Amino acid sequence: MEQVYIFENRGEEIGVTLHHPHGQIYGYPFRTPRTQKIMAQAEGFRRRHGKDLFDEILSAEPPQGSPSF
C-alpha cells in the first residue's frame, strides 16, 4: 500500500445512497497525482528552508480555543 486516503462522504450529489455522513477508506498501490504534487512541494520547501512545510503550517495556526477574527 503506497497511500491510504481517509475521508468523510456526505453528499447525495456524488451518488451516496446513505443520507448521513460516513467515513470511507481507500487504499492505493500508488501515490495519487495530488499527493505527488503536495509531497514535491514539501520536499522543495525543505530544500529551500531546511524546515518541514507541515510543521510550519501548523505552527502558524492560532492556539486551540483562540478567538478567530
Kinemage of the C-alpha trace (Angstrom):
@kinemage 1
@onewidth
@group {chain A} dominant
@subgroup {mainchain}
@vectorlist {calphas} color= white
{ca met a 1} P 0.000 0.000 0.000
{ca glu a 2} L 1.543 3.279 -1.076
{ca gln a 3} L -1.229 5.649 0.007
{ca val a 4} L -4.209 5.424 2.334
{ca tyr a 5} L -6.914 8.031 1.838
{ca ile a 6} L -9.411 8.535 4.683
{ca phe a 7} L -12.368 10.846 4.161
{ca glu a 8} L -15.924 11.589 5.175
{ca asn a 9} L -18.512 11.058 2.474
{ca arg a 10} L -21.563 13.270 2.854
{ca gly a 11} L -23.047 14.184 -0.466
{ca glu a 12} L -26.029 12.821 -2.346
{ca glu a 13} L -24.795 14.675 -5.428
{ca ile a 14} L -21.929 12.194 -5.796
{ca gly a 15} L -24.179 9.163 -5.680
{ca val a 16} L -24.239 8.458 -1.961
{ca thr a 17} L -27.025 6.065 -1.029
{ca leu a 18} L -26.620 6.705 2.701
{ca his a 19} L -28.087 10.032 3.725
{ca his a 20} L -25.913 10.524 6.808
{ca pro a 21} L -22.193 11.360 6.857
{ca his a 22} L -19.988 8.284 6.950
{ca gly a 23} L -16.285 7.633 6.758
{ca gln a 24} L -14.576 5.752 3.972
{ca ile a 25} L -11.049 4.495 3.479
{ca tyr a 26} L -9.381 3.878 0.124
{ca gly a 27} L -6.037 2.124 -0.228
{ca tyr a 28} L -3.952 2.696 -3.346
{ca pro a 29} L -0.878 0.815 -4.589
{ca phe a 30} L 0.454 4.190 -5.822
{ca arg a 31} L 0.559 7.842 -4.782
{ca thr a 32} L -2.221 9.861 -6.363
{ca pro a 33} L -1.210 12.804 -8.584
{ca arg a 34} L -2.470 15.283 -5.961
{ca thr a 35} L -0.378 13.643 -3.229
{ca gln a 36} L 2.673 13.528 -5.530
{ca lys a 37} L 2.324 17.284 -6.110
{ca ile a 38} L 1.930 18.061 -2.386
{ca met a 39} L 4.939 15.908 -1.487
{ca ala a 40} L 7.076 17.552 -4.178
{ca gln a 41} L 6.149 20.978 -2.795
{ca ala a 42} L 7.005 19.849 0.748
{ca glu a 43} L 10.361 18.435 -0.402
{ca gly a 44} L 11.159 21.691 -2.243
{ca phe a 45} L 10.272 23.699 0.866
{ca arg a 46} L 12.625 21.556 2.969
{ca arg a 47} L 15.481 22.034 0.468
{ca arg a 48} L 14.976 25.815 0.378
{ca his a 49} L 14.283 26.472 4.054
{ca gly a 50} L 15.571 23.425 5.953
{ca lys a 51} L 12.184 23.092 7.657
{ca asp a 52} L 9.152 20.838 7.414
{ca leu a 53} L 6.334 22.531 5.497
{ca phe a 54} L 3.574 20.868 7.514
{ca asp a 55} L 5.194 21.826 10.842
{ca glu a 56} L 5.393 25.415 9.624
{ca ile a 57} L 1.729 25.434 8.596
{ca leu a 58} L 0.651 24.046 11.967
{ca ser a 59} L 2.809 26.493 13.913
{ca ala a 60} L 1.093 29.385 12.085
{ca glu a 61} L -2.340 28.239 13.304
{ca pro a 62} L -3.789 30.078 16.300
{ca pro a 63} L -3.864 28.044 19.516
{ca gln a 64} L -6.986 25.941 20.021
{ca gly a 65} L -9.697 27.950 21.741
{ca ser a 66} L -8.367 31.293 20.495
{ca pro a 67} L -10.918 33.675 19.012
{ca ser a 68} L -10.759 33.922 15.239
{ca phe a 69} L -11.245 37.309 13.662
